[in-house]
């Protein structure tokens, strides 16, 4: 397990698609926390010409590479969320690259509170030790609505994505703190301040 240095407090924030993790992390940032975003890193490490992209093409075929040389995220996402084994393989390829970059960013961090925004914090090979784990959860129908609006996919695809993710009950069992995000920004602000203070 890799942990933070000195007085740095590491908070792991997780949750499934459409729960509003990004909004919660944005409020934590306003409180002075430094955010290390695994999804953002995932996009960076799979850019055109990257080692991770070459490994993805080798595993899944060139049909998931756009004519521009970039990854066709939408097509690959639709495929892996319908097939558990493919999702596991994709995670196996990308995780090592994501974790290496996260470690670099943790070592460079100067804030007292560092937030690791990670979709798969539990039940994976996550190598970082967190002082606190926070799961953001939300009503299933609300999540579906948010995913469809955000990603421009069908309801069926949104449901398939949620089906492959942990349930709210599982998050309650694993996380130190669970925050139910009903979209009320004031509640999110109050929660973020409490988390950063404690």
VENTA-V827134 format. One record per backbone hydrogen bond with DSSP energy under -0.5 kcal/mol. NH is the residue of the N-H (numbers start at 0). CO is the residue of the C=O. Records with the same first field share a line. If there is no record, write none. Layout:
BEGIN
NH: CO  CO
END
This chain:
BEGIN
1: 126
7: 4
8: 111
9: 7
10: 8  113
11: 9  131
12: 10  115
13: 11  133
14: 118
18: 15
23: 19
24: 20
25: 21
26: 22
27: 23
28: 24
29: 25
30: 26
31: 28
32: 27
33: 112
34: 32
35: 114
36: 34
37: 35  116
40: 36
41: 37
42: 38
43: 39
44: 40
45: 41
46: 43
49: 46
51: 44
53: 49
54: 50
55: 51
56: 52
57: 53
58: 54
59: 55
60: 56
63: 60
64: 61
65: 63  69
68: 65
71: 63
72: 70
75: 71
76: 72
77: 73
78: 74
79: 75
80: 76
81: 78
82: 79
86: 79  82
87: 83
88: 84
89: 85
90: 86
91: 87
92: 88
93: 89
94: 90
95: 91
96: 92
97: 93
98: 94
99: 95
100: 96
101: 97
102: 98
103: 99
104: 100
105: 101
106: 102
107: 103
108: 104  105
113: 8
114: 33
115: 10  113
116: 35  114
117: 12  115
120: 117  118
128: 1
129: 127
130: 9
131: 9
133: 11
134: 176
135: 13  133
136: 134  178
142: 138
143: 139
144: 140
145: 141
146: 142
147: 143
148: 144
149: 145
150: 146
151: 147
157: 153
158: 154
159: 155
160: 156
161: 157
162: 158
163: 159
164: 161
170: 166
171: 167
172: 168
173: 169
174: 170
175: 132
176: 132
178: 134
179: 177
180: 136  178
181: 179
184: 182
187: 183
188: 184
189: 185
190: 186
191: 187
192: 188
193: 189
194: 190
195: 191
196: 192
197: 193
END
